[in-house]
């Protein structure tokens, strides 16, 4: 009691708790898709903790990296295997929860005013997470680590004028080599996580200011928030803890019994720059974007432009979809477009792993076009909805 | 209810994606692995019988200049270094060979190693002048000194069948032949086997060991004529050393999941309590 008062006088801790937890109201009409933000935080913490332990034995050196992961950590260190499986599965599951979190944002229009900055910081977090995953994937220095890094860094070569020099600058060598490994290591364990944590703070701060969206997409005025909402702590979080524990059952089931999907067999062969594996593919969470790159199989340049667009277009959603109706629940046309987009994303993900020959090449092209069609359809749907709303408004 | 419906939709989408990128994509990339052929059906099936005494004499005359039989105190005339220099690979000790490989493969191999192994550069010269009867004697001699198959462990078989060329560095097993000679002999240094149990699936290894050219046309890996039991023991050993914590993992997993189920129960009860005061 006394200590709390002492703290309160110096840090205004009571006020802080009120703003952040006790008098921060979450709408009642939300479903469990709104739990995924907290799940992402949980996975992020799991990744950071397991990562710190892995860091204690990992050696960022082309001659030592593979053995330090596969021998020292996986075989010699007590429970080293557990921390590695947790980290690898965690990275994969991070993208699953991210995709669901973002999909919810798109469906319920959570990127629309006044939440543009929530969407932008969130999308920036997604890009940062992708960079973290990509740099981290090189660290075990297996065949797939190596050739995925080699392939993806080669893409930069196509950038006009500076391309070829840029690739060498990124790799620190003419090919992916020891210099690449150590710089990816530095990015993966210091720079990117720091940036991630900083942007996460901004993202959460922005949500505290504008509040959560809800299923109907109808804003609750400030005065009614207390009446129509539930306090973040303890009411919302009590449900969150239950969701988290169910999620952890799934997560640790994967870690103990189904970790193979996050550990490509080819990566248990040490990196060899003289031997290209027959199939090179990124981890599953990049497959859809990778397929957009390959989808334009007749022109590398076009594929590259499409790839960059596919990564960046969703960031501009607040300005692409300007329909006054927020929630997909009340937008029949949008609903159709959204589900086509989701199915197309899965379609592209699967195609991204298949050899890009014959029919698969053409399917990839069609899938890529459908991907972009979503972003072309959104402004059209918005216009139709706006007109309908105006007409409807006149009738009433 | 609505939450459960959403969960069901997400689960279905996740399962479809998983099937697409794992089993389906793997099948599309690697095709189906043909079943292993431990009967070496392309080679003539033969019963090998003979007299061990005569076999020993024949062995000393025809084989012992390169091969030793440590189990019977026979050492090779040629030392390892000389053999390595002339053949680019160390000849194996044959103490247990008769328990490890199929007899009819042995018969075909002695006469024409290059076609039996399907590796045209195989180092051993063919002994085509030996008659079937003589080979029968030699085989029965080797059979008489060999440990029975049941007593051989995966590691023993690996030592006799694989480690002349392959290292297993996480088990501190070094290839018996110097890698620089192997590079001349095979065109590259053969892969280390420490993690092979994880890098390749069991079906792949079985078919590859029984007939390397089927899985990897043009490979320098010779067909070795292993008996099914031998190959299975080696594969089990490779799996085991590649994943030494399997048992511990499976056991700990149950405790962790059990704990989490209890946790889920407690958090659900807490949620019920908080939310019941709400309305």
HADDOCK unambig.tbl for C-alpha pairs under 7 A between the chains (distance, minus, plus):
assign (segid A and resid 31 and name CA) (segid B and resid 3 and name CA) 6.06 0.50 0.50
assign (segid A and resid 32 and name CA) (segid B and resid 3 and name CA) 5.79 0.50 0.50
assign (segid A and resid 71 and name CA) (segid B and resid 170 and name CA) 6.93 0.50 0.50
assign (segid A and resid 75 and name CA) (segid B and resid 244 and name CA) 6.86 0.50 0.50
assign (segid A and resid 235 and name CA) (segid B and resid 274 and name CA) 6.29 0.50 0.50
assign (segid A and resid 235 and name CA) (segid B and resid 275 and name CA) 6.75 0.50 0.50
assign (segid A and resid 238 and name CA) (segid B and resid 270 and name CA) 6.68 0.50 0.50
assign (segid A and resid 238 and name CA) (segid B and resid 271 and name CA) 4.87 0.50 0.50
assign (segid A and resid 239 and name CA) (segid B and resid 271 and name CA) 5.38 0.50 0.50
assign (segid A and resid 241 and name CA) (segid B and resid 267 and name CA) 6.03 0.50 0.50
assign (segid A and resid 242 and name CA) (segid B and resid 264 and name CA) 5.75 0.50 0.50
assign (segid A and resid 242 and name CA) (segid B and resid 267 and name CA) 4.86 0.50 0.50
assign (segid A and resid 242 and name CA) (segid B and resid 268 and name CA) 5.39 0.50 0.50
assign (segid A and resid 245 and name CA) (segid B and resid 260 and name CA) 6.39 0.50 0.50
assign (segid A and resid 245 and name CA) (segid B and resid 263 and name CA) 6.45 0.50 0.50
assign (segid A and resid 245 and name CA) (segid B and resid 264 and name CA) 5.06 0.50 0.50
assign (segid A and resid 246 and name CA) (segid B and resid 264 and name CA) 6.00 0.50 0.50
assign (segid A and resid 249 and name CA) (segid B and resid 257 and name CA) 5.97 0.50 0.50
assign (segid A and resid 249 and name CA) (segid B and resid 260 and name CA) 5.90 0.50 0.50
assign (segid A and resid 249 and name CA) (segid B and resid 261 and name CA) 6.97 0.50 0.50
assign (segid A and resid 252 and name CA) (segid B and resid 257 and name CA) 6.88 0.50 0.50
assign (segid A and resid 253 and name CA) (segid B and resid 257 and name CA) 6.98 0.50 0.50
assign (segid A and resid 256 and name CA) (segid B and resid 249 and name CA) 6.29 0.50 0.50
assign (segid A and resid 256 and name CA) (segid B and resid 250 and name CA) 6.62 0.50 0.50
assign (segid A and resid 256 and name CA) (segid B and resid 253 and name CA) 5.44 0.50 0.50
assign (segid A and resid 265 and name CA) (segid B and resid 198 and name CA) 6.06 0.50 0.50
assign (segid A and resid 265 and name CA) (segid B and resid 199 and name CA) 4.40 0.50 0.50
assign (segid A and resid 265 and name CA) (segid B and resid 200 and name CA) 6.52 0.50 0.50
assign (segid A and resid 266 and name CA) (segid B and resid 199 and name CA) 5.69 0.50 0.50
assign (segid A and resid 268 and name CA) (segid B and resid 195 and name CA) 6.33 0.50 0.50
assign (segid A and resid 268 and name CA) (segid B and resid 198 and name CA) 6.66 0.50 0.50
assign (segid A and resid 268 and name CA) (segid B and resid 199 and name CA) 5.17 0.50 0.50
assign (segid A and resid 269 and name CA) (segid B and resid 199 and name CA) 6.59 0.50 0.50
assign (segid A and resid 346 and name CA) (segid B and resid 17 and name CA) 6.09 0.50 0.50
assign (segid A and resid 350 and name CA) (segid B and resid 17 and name CA) 6.60 0.50 0.50
assign (segid A and resid 350 and name CA) (segid B and resid 20 and name CA) 5.17 0.50 0.50
assign (segid A and resid 350 and name CA) (segid B and resid 21 and name CA) 5.11 0.50 0.50
assign (segid A and resid 353 and name CA) (segid B and resid 21 and name CA) 6.30 0.50 0.50
assign (segid A and resid 353 and name CA) (segid B and resid 25 and name CA) 6.18 0.50 0.50
assign (segid A and resid 354 and name CA) (segid B and resid 25 and name CA) 5.61 0.50 0.50
assign (segid A and resid 354 and name CA) (segid B and resid 28 and name CA) 6.68 0.50 0.50
assign (segid A and resid 354 and name CA) (segid B and resid 29 and name CA) 6.71 0.50 0.50
assign (segid A and resid 355 and name CA) (segid B and resid 29 and name CA) 6.75 0.50 0.50
